[in-house]
Amino acid sequence: MAKLALVYGMRLFPEEELGEVGEALVTLKDGRTARVTMHLIEGSKEQIEETLRQSVEAFFEMYPEI
């Protein structure tokens, strides 16, 4: 299996200050671009941590071959 790279980003903002979340753009070595969907999780620190854990687990369940 090829070596993989997981692209992600995280930052906390006060909920009332958040306006819009868009896509992130990734440029590949051959010059092509790819879009990464950004996800928003709101709640307490504990709720965010639990939801993030579940999200990561679900993400890798979509790729059972790796």
N, C-alpha and C positions, 0 to 999 in steps of 0.2 A: 504494500500500500504506500502511496505517496505521502510525503510529509505534508501536514496541513498547517494552516494559519487561521486562527480565530480572530476576527476583527470585532472589537466592541468598544464602547465608551460609556462612562458614567459620570454624572455630575448631579449634585443636589441643588435645587432651587426652592425658595419659599413658594408654596403652591399658588398663592394669590398673585405672584409675579409672573407666572408662566403664561405665555401667550400662544405659541404654536410650536410644534415639533415637526420638523421636516425630515427628509432623507439625507443620509451622508453619502458622499461620493468617494469611491476608491479608484485609483489609477493603477492598472496592472503594468508590469514591466514592458509588455509589448505595446503599450499606449492605449489599449482599450480601457474603458471605464465600466465600473459596476456600481450599483446602488445598494446601500445597506439600509434596511428599514429600521428606524429608531423606535424604541418602545418606551412607553410612559407607565410608571407604576407610582401610584399615590397612596399615602397612608402614613402610619407611624413607622418608626425605624424598624420595629419588629415585623410589621406587616410587609414592608418593602423587602426586607431580607428573606422572609418566607416565600413571597411571591417570586422573587428573583431566583431562589433555589429551585422552585418548581418549574419555572420557565426554562432554566438551563437544562434540567433533567429532561423536560419534554422536547427541547431542541435536539438533544442527542438521541432520543428515542426515535426521531424521524430518520435517523441514519444508522440503522442497526448493523450495516456492513462495516462500520469503522470501529 
